[in-house]
Amino acid sequence: MALSQCDQCRSALQPTLMVCPQCGAGQGLDALAGVEPKLSLRSQRRASRLGIYLGTFGVHQFYLGNRARGALYLALCWSLVPTLLGVWEGLRVSRMSPEEFYRRWCLPQQKAANIGG
């Protein structure tokens, strides 16, 4: 079976994959078949960078859907604790495999959309 290329990162893919394991980009229009129109996938790279650069204010927590934790980071932003935790969490997210990130942060969002919709 011939390998295809990802539309965004140009890595080699099997033609049966709908989402690139490297960058998480959907492949072609077939990737959108049966997907909820309101669904938005979270970006691992964006979550990591938000944690590293804006972790003091909990921006990465709001992005990942943890509103209560984000509010706690924002309330304690004057101290050094959210800064250290934000950098640590940003690095942890960046070292996570794309599959683990998808299972942890994207699947709960899809389940909530199916329950609420």
C-alpha positions as CSV (number, residue, x, y, z in Angstrom):
1,M,0.0,0.0,0.0
2,A,1.4,3.4,-1.0
3,L,1.9,6.0,1.7
4,S,0.4,9.4,1.4
5,Q,1.5,12.8,2.8
6,C,0.0,14.9,5.5
7,D,-1.5,18.1,4.1
8,Q,0.2,20.3,6.8
9,C,3.4,18.7,8.1
10,R,4.2,16.6,5.0
11,S,5.0,13.5,7.1
12,A,4.3,10.0,5.5
13,L,0.9,8.6,6.4
14,Q,-1.0,5.4,5.7
15,P,-4.0,6.3,3.4
16,T,-6.5,4.9,6.0
17,L,-5.6,7.5,8.6
18,M,-8.0,10.4,8.9
19,V,-5.9,12.4,11.4
20,C,-2.1,12.9,11.2
21,P,-0.5,11.4,14.3
22,Q,2.3,14.0,14.1
23,C,0.4,17.3,13.9
24,G,-3.3,16.2,14.4
25,A,-4.4,17.7,11.1
26,G,-7.5,16.1,9.4
27,Q,-6.7,14.5,6.0
28,G,-9.0,15.5,3.2
29,L,-12.8,15.8,3.3
30,D,-13.1,12.2,4.4
31,A,-11.8,13.3,7.8
32,L,-14.9,15.5,8.3
33,A,-17.4,12.7,7.6
34,G,-19.6,12.1,10.6
35,V,-17.9,14.8,12.7
36,E,-20.0,17.2,14.8
37,P,-20.0,20.6,13.1
38,K,-19.4,22.4,16.4
39,L,-16.5,20.2,17.3
40,S,-13.1,21.9,17.7
41,L,-10.0,19.8,18.2
42,R,-7.5,21.2,20.7
43,S,-3.9,21.7,19.5
44,Q,-1.2,20.1,21.6
45,R,1.4,22.6,20.4
46,R,-0.8,25.5,21.3
47,A,-1.7,24.1,24.8
48,S,2.0,23.6,25.4
49,R,3.0,27.1,24.4
50,L,0.2,28.6,26.4
51,G,1.3,26.8,29.5
52,I,4.9,27.8,29.0
53,Y,4.4,31.5,28.1
54,L,1.0,32.3,29.8
55,G,0.8,29.7,32.5
56,T,1.0,32.3,35.2
57,F,-2.5,33.4,34.3
58,G,-3.9,29.9,33.7
59,V,-4.6,30.5,30.0
60,H,-3.6,26.9,29.1
61,Q,-6.1,25.6,31.6
62,F,-8.9,27.7,30.1
63,Y,-7.9,26.5,26.6
64,L,-8.0,22.8,27.8
65,G,-11.5,23.3,29.3
66,N,-10.5,23.4,33.0
67,R,-12.3,26.7,33.9
68,A,-12.0,26.2,37.7
69,R,-8.3,25.5,37.6
70,G,-7.8,28.4,35.2
71,A,-9.6,30.7,37.6
72,L,-7.5,29.4,40.5
73,Y,-4.3,30.2,38.5
74,L,-5.6,33.6,37.7
75,A,-6.5,34.3,41.3
76,L,-3.0,33.3,42.4
77,C,-1.1,34.9,39.5
78,W,0.7,37.3,41.9
79,S,2.6,34.4,43.4
80,L,5.3,32.2,41.7
81,V,3.3,29.0,42.1
82,P,1.1,29.2,38.9
83,T,4.2,30.3,36.9
84,L,6.1,27.2,37.9
85,L,3.1,24.9,37.4
86,G,2.4,26.5,34.1
87,V,5.9,25.9,32.8
88,W,5.9,22.3,34.2
89,E,2.5,21.5,32.6
90,G,3.5,23.1,29.3
91,L,6.6,20.9,29.1
92,R,4.6,17.8,30.2
93,V,2.0,18.5,27.4
94,S,4.8,18.9,24.8
95,R,6.4,15.6,25.8
96,M,3.0,13.7,25.6
97,S,2.4,11.6,22.6
98,P,-0.3,12.9,20.2
99,E,-2.5,9.9,20.9
100,E,-2.3,10.4,24.7
101,F,-3.1,14.1,24.3
102,Y,-6.1,13.3,22.0
103,R,-7.4,10.7,24.6
104,R,-6.9,13.1,27.5
105,W,-8.1,16.4,26.2
106,C,-10.1,15.9,22.9
107,L,-12.2,12.8,23.7
108,P,-13.8,14.2,26.9
109,Q,-14.8,17.2,24.8
110,Q,-16.5,15.0,22.2
111,K,-18.3,13.0,24.8
112,A,-19.6,16.2,26.4
113,A,-20.8,17.5,23.0
114,N,-22.7,14.2,22.4
115,I,-24.3,14.2,25.8
116,G,-25.3,17.9,25.6
117,G,-26.4,17.8,22.0
